[in-house]
């Protein structure tokens, strides 16, 4: 997604080591003990799994901002003049501080909007099963913060459900699947779930996963939650032809940074939401010169935009020029932005490519 005014972002400062095989998703108590050891609060279960599996901590730009006396980024810090996250007490001024209430996304997609209105700009989307913190519910809207990327916004209250002690067991592995009220393809679906949606299965029945909330998902449309797709560029390529949607993160519509983030998350790696955050995230990958030789999975940044290299010659990106996700020659893209006085400013090579 293109840039908005961008003070430094806030990401969780974790000092995580690669997860021991004995404490993977199947071992809830072991995982929670491991989370406590590295200082992750209990509501951040799936975030813990992602970071433990990635083997590296994300960048703590929040501490850097504090040292420099800079304002925290409201995109990923729950702070308003009238209300703020209690964890930010002493760092920001607000009329009232509250502790976030843990919850889960209960619909296929939960839109995060800039204001509590259906006509407000769409800034991001959360998938079914993702964890979040709720700071306020008012007039049918909840002010929330996603756990995995820390993004803050307003979403309809009906898109949320109470938190669960169960860790995600599976994630949707196909572009779209259905959540049925019973294990039958003839039953009218309750909802559609996007690729990446997190499933908490309690049993298998007649070829379906029975979910903790009573729904059913076809078992062949799901993969283990702790088994990411190593080639995240391959995942991104599945979005070829999907329409461009500012703030989108599904096959119904996606933007440039949503495409990158989706590929990385499904591969089991954490990633921030917006293009400037990806550009500035030193924990995501090594910064290289803009004209460095490109390899598959490299991220290239131009003003307000992020693209990924498929090889030295071709790139993949969701963009407003085509209003779609396309594969095209890097040379054509470079010529197009040069015509308006722009150029690639940075190449970042994700550490997962090493």
Protein Blocks (a to p, Z undefined) as FASTA:
>chain_A
ZZdddddddddddddddddfklgmklmmlmmmmmmmnopafklmmmmmmmmmnopacddf
klmmmmnopacdfklcccdfkbccfklgojaccfbdcdddddddfbfbacddfbdcfkbc
cfbdcdehiacddfbdcehiacdddfklopacdddfklpccddfbdcfbdcfbfbdcddf
bdcfkbccfbdcdehiacddfbdeehiacdfkopacdfklcccfklccfblmlmmmmmgo
iacdehiacfkbccfklmmmmmmmmnopacdfblmlmmmmmklpccddfkbccdehiacd
dehiacddfblmbccdddfklopacdddfklmmmmmmmnopacfbdcddfklZZ
